[in-house]
Amino acid sequence: MTTEVDSPASPAAGAAAVARRSRRRTHAVLVHTVQAAVLVVLLGGWQLLVQGDQHAIVLYGLPSGIFDRLRSWVTEGTALGSLGSQIWTTIEEALIGFAIGTVLGIVCGIALGRIRFLSEVFGPFIKVLNAIPRIVLGSVFVLAFGLGLESKILLVIVLVFFGVFFNAFQGTREVDRTFIANASILGASRWQVTRQVVLPSAFTWIIASLHVSFGFALIGAIVGEFLGGYAGLGVLIKNAQGTFDASGVWAAMVIMGVVALIAEWLITRLERRLLRWRPAQLSGPDL
Amino acid sequence: MHAPRSGPPGAAIAMRDVTKQFATEGPEPYTALRDLDLEVAPGEFCAVVGPTGCGKSTTLTLVAGLEQPSAGTVRVHGADVSGITPGVGFMFQTDAILPWKTVLDNVSAGPRFRGVAKGAAVSGARDWIRRVGLSGFEDRYPHQLSGGMRKRVALAQNLINEPRILLMDEPFSALDVQTRAKMSDELLSLWELTRPAVVFVTHDLEEAIALADTVVVLTAGPAATIKARFAIDLPRPRVVQEIRFERRFVDLYQQIWDALRTEVDLAYAQTTRISGEAGA
């Protein structure tokens, strides 16, 4: 986002700029106030509706219970060990799988997008693989590779790969032909065209898929842990579910949410860095 | 058909009996060019004019080696064209400079692609950026430049490779009239520096006469071919904005327009399908 440069040429212009700025600030305060109010109403309503009924507390959990559970996890550790190591286990699975799946997706997408023969041969296979519900593969991986890190990473790779692959493939095919012709005439080899024309151009598509894919990576890691594992947030959730500890399930979800938000922020940073050649986007609400 | 001839030994570009067809959805291929003969001498500035859709751009893609002729031969400096022609520069009608590279990276791209060391490529690029009047804009991205500035970048990007042939496909058509005249003047002075043979495609006859040594008129498509060829004997150096008031310019314009008019009418009738009823 560009910020307006205020260089008041005259007192009148200066006053106008100040007025504009204070209007913007008032607006921002209003937005944040309403947001806080929505949060208070939601959490407060939940607390008030549920807290009188022991039966409902077991079923739905309580905001205060979630907070207590989080505090005890942080101070006393979980049944599986320290909270940090559970979070790190899940993040590690998600990150390794995300990295491998993304790289594979980009490489395969660009290769199939550039080389017609490959896309003719492998197109049908990829369509079939994409059509099956891949989450089920998690069971296969747990059976084949055991309860450790590998089975979760494989599940994450499978979930991440396709989204990135299809975007990289489409992005490769949408590259402006003029850019390719121009680079070729300037002396670029086929590899140089791929590296310096196709890849940067397809990156607008690929980056868009990364936002969604990291969500899939977390889902893959957690579901993998559900299906069988020794450690991680998924196991924590599963245990909490098994002991009728709704607050524990919610607490793990809150932690996942924080992790996802941090990842989203990092990906947006990466996006800004890689796509800084693009003109500033037309402004609208950022979500 | 006559036996294949070879062009005069010195010709920069020699196209002989060139036919170019494109596959279409239907059973019949679309014939863009038929039996086209075109010769351009080294250092000659040749403008190609013709109505819209007559295959002007196709001619350029054949010389550049982006497309292969369906029949006939295309020779550049005596060698048959197969694949991208070496020693050729191409300015496209739309922006073709890479939007994710800065001005400096765009201009130095050609030498870098060709294996020139980074330092040498960058200092060469700075020279060319200065020559096209963009000093100080080296670190800008294309979207931060005006249309005319992007054309200058494209020009520098091509000329840094010192092409012996420069192909230009209505390069200035997207610019406003004043910027266009300025760019034309600058093109001529830059052309004088390295003197490549130029094939300049345009639909603007005034621009063609002001710039070129030779104006070639194409017939209306499909199956376009060369209708006439005119030598432009106006003295150089020329000032594009002023030359059109000269007596000789007006004479030439009338002569060439006589040849072009019937083709333009024909092309217009084809696109609007009014030839039968209106008889215009």
Interface residues (C-beta under 8 A of the other chain):
Chain A: T178 F179 A181 N182 A183 S184 I185 L186 G187 A188 S189 Q192 Q196 V197 P200 S201 R276 W277 R278 P279
Chain B: A64 L66 I84 V88 G89 F90 F92 T94 D95 A96 I97 L98 P99 W100 K101 A109 G110 F113 R114 Y141 P142 H143 Q144 Q157 N158 N161
